[in-house]
Amino acid sequence: MALVLGCCAVTFKLNRMQRVSAESQETASAAAAVLPERRKEPVLDPQDFPTRCAAPGVLRCLGFDSPKEVAPANDPGSGLYPSWDRVYRGTLDTETKASGGGSLKFTIPTYSAANTSGYWKQDMGKNFGEGTTFYVQFRQRFSPEMLTNMWGGNTYWKQVIFHNGPHTCADVELATTKSNRRDGYPVMYSQCGSDSMIVDLHNGDYLMEQGDYNCHYHNVNSHDCFIYPANTWIAFYYKVSIGHWGKPDSTIQAWVSLPGQPYKQWIDIPNHKLLNDSPGRDYDTVTLLPYMTAKDVTKDGGPTAYTWYDELIVSTQPIAPPK
């Protein structure tokens, strides 16, 4: 079965935010009342990719270093899948890479539909259900056009989805996307966008990013928010601890790391309710993709854009930052 992309209106739902007055400002007392105590991961020394791949707990490790590694999938298996017009726009790039012999490059055409460029689907090596924790790390790079194009309307791209089997818009889903604003920062959600990984400050403002960042919805800036840099390899790192389905006892955490720098946390959501209507069909797949739900193939999306992926790791244990 092919991956079901765009099965729902995957819109990051901040409607209530959009209705609040722009004059609403954050206050320290409100933030202190709702923010949880920080949970810090042990500090891990940076490691090169082969060392991280050989670490205990690693289930999957892909360097995208050869044509054999960047190959079309045999549906429903792991591998490369085509775009809306059945063209494979995911290719091996031996020039632009984080390490090794190459990287996975996606080309986003000016005129393209929602499934602009295809996607890479990867099984996680095991099923992650109640009482389990998984870690995912990958590196990604964005061309300037990827960060500045308007895409012909009210749409924005995804980066990665953790999900079950062919279902990317479902209860078992954690997606990272670019915000639906021009500011250029990542956000996370579940349940097709209806469950946002944000903190309500109960004063008309929200923390879009937490942890080492203090990114307020009404005051997005490069000091308090992680803003995507162009032409830079960024390490994205996730820890998802699943408690009990339907109960507020799961934790979602995410970090970024720029070259030569330690992790900085941008998602820190404890006591969260993750859902699964079919226990046993749990988190088991990672999909890398520049999918844009509302993209219109007839509209000029801006200059051709590119994004690259490299060094994908799935593990049951913490993963060190890149060296």
VOPAGU-2260 file (C-alpha; in pm, 1 decimal, decimal comma):
REM VOPAGU-2260
SITE   aa  ch    i         X         Y         Z
SITE  MET   A    0       0,0       0,0       0,0
SITE  ALA   A    1     134,7     342,8     -90,0
SITE  LEU   A    2     185,9     603,4     176,2
SITE  VAL   A    3    -128,4     810,7     233,5
SITE  LEU   A    4     -14,5    1171,0     205,0
SITE  GLY   A    5    -242,1    1467,1     256,7
SITE  CYS   A    6    -537,8    1256,5     363,4
SITE  CYS   A    7    -656,5    1540,8     582,3
SITE  ALA   A    8    -639,6    1917,8     586,0
SITE  VAL   A    9    -302,3    1930,0     756,6
SITE  THR   A   10    -316,9    2288,4     875,2
SITE  PHE   A   11    -134,8    2392,5    1190,4
SITE  LYS   A   12    -439,5    2498,6    1385,1
SITE  LEU   A   13    -380,8    2824,6    1565,0
SITE  ASN   A   14    -717,8    2975,5    1490,0
SITE  ARG   A   15    -766,6    3091,9    1844,7
SITE  MET   A   16    -424,3    3254,1    1833,8
SITE  GLN   A   17    -513,8    3435,8    1517,8
SITE  ARG   A   18    -819,9    3581,5    1685,7
SITE  VAL   A   19    -643,1    3721,3    1988,7
SITE  SER   A   20    -540,2    4082,8    1992,3
SITE  ALA   A   21    -194,7    4164,2    1863,2
SITE  GLU   A   22    -157,6    4386,8    2167,8
SITE  SER   A   23    -153,1    4084,3    2401,3
SITE  GLN   A   24     194,5    4059,0    2552,6
SITE  GLU   A   25     367,3    3780,2    2744,8
SITE  THR   A   26     422,8    3816,6    3117,6
SITE  ALA   A   27     679,3    3642,7    3333,8
SITE  SER   A   28     420,8    3541,4    3591,4
SITE  ALA   A   29     198,7    3375,0    3332,3
SITE  ALA   A   30     489,9    3184,5    3184,2
SITE  ALA   A   31     610,8    3069,7    3524,9
SITE  ALA   A   32     265,7    2939,6    3608,8
SITE  VAL   A   33     239,0    2707,8    3309,8
SITE  LEU   A   34     591,9    2608,9    3211,7
SITE  PRO   A   35     710,4    2271,6    3342,8
SITE  GLU   A   36    1042,9    2213,3    3509,7
SITE  ARG   A   37    1308,9    2159,3    3245,1
SITE  ARG   A   38    1410,2    1803,5    3163,0
SITE  LYS   A   39    1764,8    1790,7    3035,8
SITE  GLU   A   40    1928,2    1504,3    2852,9
SITE  PRO   A   41    2279,2    1399,0    2961,2
SITE  VAL   A   42    2543,3    1597,6    2775,9
SITE  LEU   A   43    2689,1    1378,2    2501,4
SITE  ASP   A   44    3019,0    1452,5    2332,8
SITE  PRO   A   45    2993,7    1505,9    1956,4
SITE  GLN   A   46    3066,8    1198,5    1745,9
SITE  ASP   A   47    3121,7    1132,2    1377,9
SITE  PHE   A   48    2857,7     944,8    1182,8
SITE  PRO   A   49    3017,4     595,9    1189,4
SITE  THR   A   50    3056,8     617,2    1567,5
SITE  ARG   A   51    2695,5     724,3    1615,3
SITE  CYS   A   52    2581,0     438,8    1388,3
SITE  ALA   A   53    2773,3     184,5    1596,5
SITE  ALA   A   54    2631,2     307,3    1929,6
SITE  PRO   A   55    2416,5      80,0    2149,3
SITE  GLY   A   56    2046,5      83,0    2066,1
SITE  VAL   A   57    2076,3     189,8    1702,4
SITE  LEU   A   58    1809,1      23,5    1487,9
SITE  ARG   A   59    1848,3     208,9    1158,9
SITE  CYS   A   60    2137,1     412,9    1020,0
SITE  LEU   A   61    2138,7     558,7     667,8
SITE  GLY   A   62    2409,6     774,5     514,5
SITE  PHE   A   63    2258,4     812,5     164,4
SITE  ASP   A   64    2609,5     756,1      28,5
SITE  SER   A   65    2555,0     550,7    -286,8
SITE  PRO   A   66    2299,1     480,9    -561,6
SITE  LYS   A   67    2213,4     157,6    -382,0
SITE  GLU   A   68    2118,8     353,0     -68,6
SITE  VAL   A   69    1913,2     610,9    -261,5
SITE  ALA   A   70    1695,6     368,4    -452,8
SITE  PRO   A   71    1322,8     348,4    -535,2
SITE  ALA   A   72    1126,4     146,6    -283,8
SITE  ASN   A   73     933,8    -170,9    -339,4
SITE  ASP   A   74     599,6     -60,1    -200,3
SITE  PRO   A   75     528,5     -76,7      92,6
SITE  GLY   A   76     895,9    -108,8     187,3
SITE  SER   A   77    1156,1     145,4     287,8
SITE  GLY   A   78    1308,8     364,8      21,5
SITE  LEU   A   79    1239,0     641,9    -224,2
SITE  TYR   A   80     889,0     717,6    -357,7
SITE  PRO   A   81     793,4     943,9    -651,8
SITE  SER   A   82     620,3    1281,3    -662,2
SITE  TRP   A   83     265,5    1359,9    -776,6
SITE  ASP   A   84     356,3    1311,6   -1143,8
SITE  ARG   A   85     540,3     981,5   -1079,4
SITE  VAL   A   86     880,9    1147,0   -1126,8
SITE  TYR   A   87    1154,8    1065,4    -875,0
SITE  ARG   A   88    1279,8    1404,0    -759,8
SITE  GLY   A   89    1475,0    1254,9    -473,6
SITE  THR   A   90    1829,2    1193,2    -598,6
SITE  LEU   A   91    2177,5    1111,8    -475,5
SITE  ASP   A   92    2390,7    1427,2    -443,0
SITE  THR   A   93    2762,0    1348,9    -417,9
SITE  GLU   A   94    2865,9    1715,2    -394,3
SITE  THR   A   95    2647,4    1859,1    -116,8
SITE  LYS   A   96    2662,5    1625,0     182,4
SITE  ALA   A   97    2708,7    1624,0     558,4
SITE  SER   A   98    2942,7    1325,2     550,0
SITE  GLY   A   99    3035,8    1017,6     349,8
SITE  GLY   A  100    2973,7     978,7     -19,9
SITE  GLY   A  101    2650,9    1170,3     -64,1
SITE  SER   A  102    2312,9    1289,8      59,3
SITE  LEU   A  103    1946,6    1264,2     -39,5
SITE  LYS   A  104    1845,5    1573,3    -239,0
SITE  PHE   A  105    1488,1    1674,8    -316,8
SITE  THR   A  106    1414,8    1923,8    -595,8
SITE  ILE   A  107    1093,8    2128,9    -558,2
SITE  PRO   A  108     973,3    2260,5    -897,0
SITE  THR   A  109     811,4    2600,4    -942,2
SITE  TYR   A  110     487,7    2441,5   -1060,7
SITE  SER   A  111     412,5    2133,5    -852,8
SITE  ALA   A  112     130,4    1974,1    -658,7
SITE  ALA   A  113     120,9    1892,9    -287,0
SITE  ASN   A  114     348,7    1590,7    -320,9
SITE  THR   A  115     608,2    1815,6    -479,5
SITE  SER   A  116     908,8    1587,5    -489,4
SITE  GLY   A  117     829,3    1246,3    -348,0
SITE  TYR   A  118     951,9    1121,6     -11,8
SITE  TRP   A  119    1176,2     877,9     169,7
SITE  LYS   A  120     996,2     623,0     387,0
SITE  GLN   A  121    1196,9     429,6     645,0
SITE  ASP   A  122    1081,8     158,7     883,4
SITE  MET   A  123    1207,6     221,8    1237,3
SITE  GLY   A  124    1320,9    -133,4    1301,9
SITE  LYS   A  125    1056,9    -206,2    1563,9
SITE  ASN   A  126     712,6    -107,2    1685,0
SITE  PHE   A  127     700,4     167,9    1951,1
SITE  GLY   A  128     388,8     149,4    2167,1
SITE  GLU   A  129     298,0     210,6    2529,0
SITE  GLY   A  130     590,6     232,1    2770,8
SITE  THR   A  131     856,9     273,7    2500,3
SITE  THR   A  132    1091,6     554,4    2398,5
SITE  PHE   A  133    1241,4     620,1    2057,8
SITE  TYR   A  134    1510,3     858,9    1938,0
SITE  VAL   A  135    1549,2     991,3    1584,5
SITE  GLN   A  136    1824,1    1209,4    1440,9
SITE  PHE   A  137    1886,3    1338,6    1089,8
SITE  ARG   A  138    2061,4    1630,8     927,1
SITE  GLN   A  139    1889,0    1862,2     683,1
SITE  ARG   A  140    1993,9    2153,6     464,0
SITE  PHE   A  141    1778,2    2416,1     288,8
SITE  SER   A  142    1847,4    2627,5     -16,1
SITE  PRO   A  143    1763,7    3001,2      24,7
SITE  GLU   A  144    1462,4    2955,4    -203,9
SITE  MET   A  145    1325,1    2688,4      26,4
SITE  LEU   A  146    1308,0    2945,7     305,6
SITE  THR   A  147    1182,5    3248,1     110,5
SITE  ASN   A  148     940,8    3113,3    -154,5
SITE  MET   A  149     571,0    3185,4    -102,1
SITE  TRP   A  150     470,7    2864,6    -288,3
SITE  GLY   A  151     178,7    3030,1    -462,0
SITE  GLY   A  152     -47,0    3064,2    -160,0
SITE  ASN   A  153    -122,3    2957,4     195,8
SITE  THR   A  154      91,3    2648,7     224,7
SITE  TYR   A  155     418,8    2541,8     381,4
SITE  TRP   A  156     642,3    2237,7     379,8
SITE  LYS   A  157     689,2    1942,3     608,3
SITE  GLN   A  158    1026,9    1798,9     709,9
SITE  VAL   A  159     961,6    1469,1     882,9
SITE  ILE   A  160     670,6    1260,2    1011,5
SITE  PHE   A  161     683,9     978,2    1267,5
SITE  HIS   A  162     381,8     755,0    1211,3
SITE  ASN   A  163     242,5     405,8    1160,4
SITE  GLY   A  164     272,2     228,8     825,5
SITE  PRO   A  165     106,6     412,9     536,2
SITE  HIS   A  166     -82,1     663,3     751,5
SITE  THR   A  167      87,8    1002,6     791,8
SITE  CYS   A  168    -223,9    1204,5     881,4
SITE  ALA   A  169    -370,6    1013,9    1173,3
SITE  ASP   A  170    -382,9     977,2    1550,1
SITE  VAL   A  171     -41,3     804,6    1547,6
SITE  GLU   A  172     151,4    1096,2    1397,9
SITE  LEU   A  173     416,6    1347,2    1500,8
SITE  ALA   A  174     501,9    1592,2    1223,8
SITE  THR   A  175     759,6    1869,3    1198,3
SITE  THR   A  176     679,6    2148,8     956,3
SITE  LYS   A  177     774,7    2504,3     879,2
SITE  SER   A  178     535,3    2743,3    1053,0
SITE  ASN   A  179     258,1    2891,2     841,0
SITE  ARG   A  180     416,7    3234,2     880,3
SITE  ARG   A  181     696,6    3414,8     702,0
SITE  ASP   A  182     918,4    3402,4    1010,9
SITE  GLY   A  183    1076,5    3069,4     916,3
SITE  TYR   A  184    1075,2    2854,4    1231,4
SITE  PRO   A  185     979,6    2486,7    1283,2
SITE  VAL   A  186     671,3    2364,8    1467,7
SITE  MET   A  187     540,2    2021,3    1564,4
SITE  TYR   A  188     192,9    1871,6    1575,3
SITE  SER   A  189      -3,0    1546,0    1591,5
SITE  GLN   A  190    -346,8    1434,3    1468,8
SITE  CYS   A  191    -330,5    1607,6    1129,3
SITE  GLY   A  192    -253,5    1942,4    1292,9
SITE  SER   A  193    -528,4    1950,6    1556,0
SITE  ASP   A  194    -282,6    1875,0    1838,8
SITE  SER   A  195      -6,1    2137,7    1845,8
SITE  MET   A  196     316,6    2105,8    2047,2
SITE  ILE   A  197     289,6    2452,9    2199,3
SITE  VAL   A  198     244,1    2595,9    2550,5
SITE  ASP   A  199     -61,7    2810,5    2619,4
SITE  LEU   A  200      46,1    3096,0    2850,6
SITE  HIS   A  201    -319,6    3177,7    2926,9
SITE  ASN   A  202    -268,4    3544,2    2849,4
SITE  GLY   A  203    -339,6    3544,9    2477,5
SITE  ASP   A  204      12,9    3430,5    2391,9
SITE  TYR   A  205     175,8    3094,8    2325,9
SITE  LEU   A  206     522,0    2946,7    2334,3
SITE  MET   A  207     580,8    2801,9    1990,5
SITE  GLU   A  208     925,2    2671,9    2095,0
SITE  GLN   A  209    1033,8    2585,8    2446,1
SITE  GLY   A  210    1341,2    2445,2    2621,0
SITE  ASP   A  211    1646,7    2651,8    2533,0
SITE  TYR   A  212    1426,8    2881,1    2325,3
SITE  ASN   A  213    1157,0    3120,5    2442,8
SITE  CYS   A  214     968,8    3172,6    2118,7
SITE  HIS   A  215     647,0    3365,9    2172,4
SITE  TYR   A  216     380,9    3369,0    1904,4
SITE  HIS   A  217     351,8    3747,7    1930,2
SITE  ASN   A  218     725,8    3813,3    1932,7
SITE  VAL   A  219     905,6    3584,0    1688,9
SITE  ASN   A  220    1270,8    3685,4    1661,9
SITE  SER   A  221    1606,4    3522,9    1590,5
SITE  HIS   A  222    1726,9    3553,4    1950,6
SITE  ASP   A  223    1438,7    3371,1    2119,4
SITE  CYS   A  224    1340,0    3138,9    1834,2
SITE  PHE   A  225    1522,0    2886,9    1620,5
SITE  ILE   A  226    1501,1    3032,0    1270,0
SITE  TYR   A  227    1606,9    2808,8     980,8
SITE  PRO   A  228    1944,4    2913,0     836,4
SITE  ALA   A  229    2006,2    2864,6     463,6
SITE  ASN   A  230    2287,0    2650,5     320,2
SITE  THR   A  231    2369,6    2500,9     662,1
SITE  TRP   A  232    2354,7    2141,0     779,6
SITE  ILE   A  233    2118,7    2130,9    1078,6
SITE  ALA   A  234    2092,8    1825,4    1303,2
SITE  PHE   A  235    1733,9    1759,7    1415,8
SITE  TYR   A  236    1708,5    1526,5    1714,9
SITE  TYR   A  237    1395,7    1385,8    1880,4
SITE  LYS   A  238    1306,8    1188,7    2190,6
SITE  VAL   A  239     951,2    1056,1    2216,9
SITE  SER   A  240     850,9     876,8    2536,7
SITE  ILE   A  241     511,6     710,4    2506,7
SITE  GLY   A  242     315,8     660,7    2827,8
SITE  HIS   A  243     -36,9     522,6    2790,5
SITE  TRP   A  244    -253,0     592,5    2489,5
SITE  GLY   A  245    -515,0     853,4    2567,4
SITE  LYS   A  246    -360,9     956,7    2899,9
SITE  PRO   A  247    -153,1    1270,7    2971,6
SITE  ASP   A  248     170,5    1087,5    3046,7
SITE  SER   A  249     376,3    1106,0    2726,2
SITE  THR   A  250     668,1    1342,4    2658,8
SITE  ILE   A  251     780,0    1491,2    2327,3
SITE  GLN   A  252    1120,3    1659,6    2308,6
SITE  ALA   A  253    1327,4    1792,7    2019,3
SITE  TRP   A  254    1664,7    1961,3    1974,2
SITE  VAL   A  255    1864,8    2122,6    1696,7
SITE  SER   A  256    2240,0    2141,7    1654,3
SITE  LEU   A  257    2431,6    2360,2    1411,9
SITE  PRO   A  258    2779,9    2254,8    1292,4
SITE  GLY   A  259    3026,7    2248,8    1579,3
SITE  GLN   A  260    2761,9    2343,2    1837,2
SITE  PRO   A  261    2583,0    2145,6    2112,4
SITE  TYR   A  262    2215,7    2056,4    2111,0
SITE  LYS   A  263    1962,7    2330,6    2183,9
SITE  GLN   A  264    1614,7    2219,2    2281,4
SITE  TRP   A  265    1318,5    2369,6    2094,8
SITE  ILE   A  266    1035,2    2132,0    2188,4
SITE  ASP   A  267     970,4    2033,6    2551,6
SITE  ILE   A  268     616,1    1901,9    2596,6
SITE  PRO   A  269     556,7    1675,6    2901,8
SITE  ASN   A  270     232,4    1527,3    3032,4
SITE  HIS   A  271      93,8    1504,2    2682,6
SITE  LYS   A  272    -190,1    1286,8    2557,4
SITE  LEU   A  273     -86,0    1079,7    2255,0
SITE  LEU   A  274    -365,0     885,1    2087,4
SITE  ASN   A  275    -388,8     550,2    1913,5
SITE  ASP   A  276    -725,6     409,8    1811,6
SITE  SER   A  277    -564,0      78,5    1711,1
SITE  PRO   A  278    -305,8     -23,1    1974,0
SITE  GLY   A  279     -47,5    -251,8    1821,6
SITE  ARG   A  280     -36,6     -35,8    1510,3
SITE  ASP   A  281     206,1     200,6    1675,9
SITE  TYR   A  282     493,9     427,0    1573,0
SITE  ASP   A  283     704,7     227,1    1327,3
SITE  THR   A  284     792,6     457,1    1035,0
SITE  VAL   A  285     991,5     775,2     965,1
SITE  THR   A  286     912,2     969,8     648,5
SITE  LEU   A  287    1135,3    1250,6     518,1
SITE  LEU   A  288     945,9    1480,0     282,3
SITE  PRO   A  289     895,5    1835,9     152,0
SITE  TYR   A  290     519,7    1782,0     117,9
SITE  MET   A  291     293,8    2093,2     102,7
SITE  THR   A  292     -71,5    2013,2     165,6
SITE  ALA   A  293    -235,9    2308,6     -11,0
SITE  LYS   A  294      13,7    2357,8    -294,6
SITE  ASP   A  295    -152,5    2431,1    -628,9
SITE  VAL   A  296      21,5    2294,2    -937,9
SITE  THR   A  297    -115,3    2580,5   -1150,7
SITE  LYS   A  298      38,5    2856,9    -937,8
SITE  ASP   A  299     392,1    2992,8    -952,5
SITE  GLY   A  300     560,6    2870,8    -635,1
SITE  GLY   A  301     876,2    3075,9    -677,9
SITE  PRO   A  302    1219,6    2969,4    -800,3
SITE  THR   A  303    1314,3    2602,4    -798,5
SITE  ALA   A  304    1412,2    2508,8    -441,6
SITE  TYR   A  305    1614,5    2228,1    -286,3
SITE  THR   A  306    1645,4    2047,5      42,5
SITE  TRP   A  307    1891,9    1775,5     142,5
SITE  TYR   A  308    1883,3    1498,5     406,6
SITE  ASP   A  309    2173,6    1303,1     548,8
SITE  GLU   A  310    2273,4    1084,1     846,5
SITE  LEU   A  311    1936,2     936,8     947,7
SITE  ILE   A  312    1950,1     737,1    1272,8
SITE  VAL   A  313    1673,4     561,3    1469,2
SITE  SER   A  314    1761,9     430,3    1813,7
SITE  THR   A  315    1629,0     314,4    2148,7
SITE  GLN   A  316    1909,6     507,1    2321,1
SITE  PRO   A  317    2023,0     873,3    2319,3
SITE  ILE   A  318    2216,5     982,3    2007,9
SITE  ALA   A  319    2519,2    1211,6    2031,1
SITE  PRO   A  320    2532,1    1533,3    1829,4
SITE  PRO   A  321    2733,6    1530,8    1506,5
SITE  LYS   A  322    3103,5    1601,3    1529,5
